[in-house]
C-alpha cells in the first residue's frame, strides 16, 4: 500500500469515526431506579442529558406531600452537580491527552 492509499484509508476511517460519533450523540439511553421513580437519560456517548424524579423518590411513604416545585428544584440541583463533575472530568481528560500528544489536536480524541 502506497502513501496516497494510506492517506485515503485514514481519511475514510476519520469520516466513519465522525459519523459514528454523531450517531452516538443523537441516541437517547434511559436508566431507571426505584421502579421508575428516578429516570436519567444519557446519549450514546454516555453524556448526561436529563433527570426526572417522581414524588415517591423523595417521600415514598407520602408522595402526595411532594410538590412539583420541590421536584424541579431537586432535578435542577442534581443536573448542576452532574454538569460540574462532567466539566471537571473533561478538563482533566483534555489536559492529560494534550500531555500525551504534545499539544497536537487529534480530531475526535477530545
C-alpha positions as CSV (number, residue, x, y, z in Angstrom):
1,X,0.0,0.0,0.0
2,X,1.5,3.3,-1.0
3,X,1.4,6.6,0.9
4,X,-1.6,8.0,-1.0
5,X,-3.7,4.9,-0.4
6,X,-2.8,5.0,3.3
7,X,-3.9,8.7,3.5
8,X,-7.1,7.9,1.7
9,X,-7.8,5.0,4.1
10,X,-7.0,7.2,7.1
11,X,-9.5,9.9,5.8
12,X,-12.2,7.2,5.3
13,X,-11.6,6.0,8.8
14,X,-11.8,9.5,10.2
15,X,-15.0,10.2,8.3
16,X,-16.5,6.9,9.6
17,X,-15.4,7.8,13.2
18,X,-17.0,11.2,12.9
19,X,-20.3,9.7,11.5
20,X,-20.3,7.1,14.4
21,X,-19.7,9.9,17.0
22,X,-22.6,11.9,15.5
23,X,-24.9,8.9,15.6
24,X,-24.0,8.1,19.2
25,X,-24.6,11.8,20.2
26,X,-28.2,11.5,18.9
27,X,-29.1,8.3,20.7
28,X,-31.0,8.5,23.9
29,X,-30.5,5.8,26.6
30,X,-32.7,5.8,29.6
31,X,-31.8,4.3,33.0
32,X,-34.2,3.9,35.8
33,X,-34.2,3.0,39.5
34,X,-36.8,2.6,42.2
35,X,-39.3,1.2,39.8
36,X,-39.1,4.3,37.6
37,X,-39.2,6.9,40.4
38,X,-35.8,8.1,39.2
39,X,-35.1,8.3,35.5
40,X,-31.9,9.5,33.8
41,X,-31.2,10.0,30.1
42,X,-27.8,9.9,28.5
43,X,-26.7,9.9,24.9
44,X,-24.8,7.1,23.3
45,X,-21.5,8.7,24.2
46,X,-22.5,8.5,27.9
47,X,-23.1,12.2,28.2
48,X,-25.8,13.2,30.7
49,X,-28.9,14.8,29.2
50,X,-31.7,14.9,31.8
51,X,-33.1,13.6,35.0
52,X,-36.7,13.2,36.1
53,X,-37.8,12.5,39.7
54,X,-41.2,11.3,40.8
55,X,-42.6,12.3,44.2
56,X,-42.2,8.7,45.6
57,X,-38.4,9.1,45.1
58,X,-38.4,11.8,47.7
59,X,-41.1,10.6,50.1
60,X,-42.2,7.0,49.4
61,X,-44.5,7.0,52.5
62,X,-46.4,10.1,51.4
63,X,-45.6,11.0,47.7
64,X,-48.6,13.4,47.7
65,X,-46.7,15.7,50.1
66,X,-44.0,16.4,47.5
67,X,-45.0,19.3,45.2
68,X,-43.8,19.8,41.6
69,X,-41.6,22.9,42.6
70,X,-39.6,20.7,45.0
71,X,-39.1,18.0,42.3
72,X,-38.0,20.7,39.8
73,X,-35.6,22.2,42.3
74,X,-34.0,18.8,43.1
75,X,-33.7,17.9,39.4
76,X,-32.0,21.3,38.8
77,X,-29.6,20.8,41.7
78,X,-28.7,17.3,40.5
79,X,-28.2,18.5,36.9
80,X,-25.9,21.3,38.2
81,X,-23.8,18.8,40.2
82,X,-23.6,16.3,37.3
83,X,-22.7,19.1,34.9
84,X,-20.0,20.4,37.2
85,X,-18.4,17.0,37.7
86,X,-18.5,16.2,34.0
87,X,-16.9,19.6,33.1
88,X,-14.1,18.9,35.6
89,X,-13.6,15.4,34.3
90,X,-13.5,16.6,30.7
91,X,-10.9,19.3,31.6
92,X,-8.7,16.8,33.3
93,X,-9.0,14.3,30.4
94,X,-8.2,17.0,27.9
95,X,-5.1,18.2,29.9
96,X,-3.8,14.6,30.1
97,X,-4.4,13.9,26.4
98,X,-2.6,17.1,25.5
99,X,0.3,16.0,27.6
100,X,0.4,12.7,25.7
101,X,0.0,14.2,22.2
102,X,2.4,17.1,22.9
103,X,-0.5,19.6,22.4
104,X,-1.3,18.4,19.0
105,X,-5.1,18.3,18.4
106,X,-6.3,14.9,17.2
107,X,-9.9,15.3,15.9
108,X,-12.4,13.1,17.7
109,X,-10.0,12.4,20.5
110,X,-11.0,15.3,22.7
